[in-house]
């Protein structure tokens, strides 16, 4: 009798080895390293709203042009997000992450020297190029290293560093900007810190294993995986070499491939969610200090209220991080967007009544739900695409969203003229609802492996 053939165990791929690891100190360092860059981004974006509020007084003769300053930054972010994502698929996640931090950090420092709205506008565009590139690249890098069972939670925790930066911006706005007419300049100099941090990022952070393999850099990929396995106390596999299971070098990433077989629906849906979330978030929060000043509150008091409202971002992220692995990506994202819609309408009517309690409660609810939605959005986006398109897909989704962030600050003055804060925030609420509906069209990818 001929014995039955025995099958030789096939070694797991490097991606599979990473997926099954426990969360280790190396994951924490990667999360913290990426998160600090994220917090510095939020510091820069958050400072802009306080800078605009003061410049409306200091440069009163140019106040009507200040909405264009915010939109110029977001125009840069739209272009930067699309370019940065594509570059990350060609040059590497870590390299683009460091270069973009350096670009916008230096441009932010130069912004402190601006002598007119025109100069500030140009520099904010350059800042936006760097800032827009960095965010989707960082989330892609962290997503590709995170253990499969908690990948969504880890990316939400990365996004939670945005709250840290927002709170820091509110503190700088409250403590630094009101001290003199040049307070906004000192605030922008503080925002230049990412230029120094970029050096640390480039030297210390690992490159994506999936990217290294796609470029045939197998030895580097293997060293990186083994470093993570050693941190977890897991032995490297002894089965045959896994290079044979590595896919060939992928075709060049392009936006057209985002609409390939099986991806059109998810691409359209995620672009709609990004657009709607950006429109309402930036429309509301960029103008928040100025809206409170217009409602009759002193500048310092308005900054204090914004600081209190911003603190609610932290529990919003915490709730999103917990729910995203229980309810899933789709349910968590849609629920937080609907909560944002209700809170936006409540805030709009509270701003008219002048009730401090309603302003604070509704504002904190808006902060809680809106930033929780952002966490879920950044978690789901990189999961939608295979490795060769992940940076491109995340970058273009963010870039489409930034188109909304360009329009949002410009839409605030006419909407205020049309019907005051209630009309403005009802519009924001309706936009959130559209985003929630689009979120229900996304595939549910909780617990799945990232596509190769």
Order of alpha helices (4+ residues) and beta strands (2+ residues): alpha-alpha-alpha-alpha-alpha-alpha-alpha-alpha-alpha-alpha-alpha-alpha-alpha-alpha-alpha-alpha
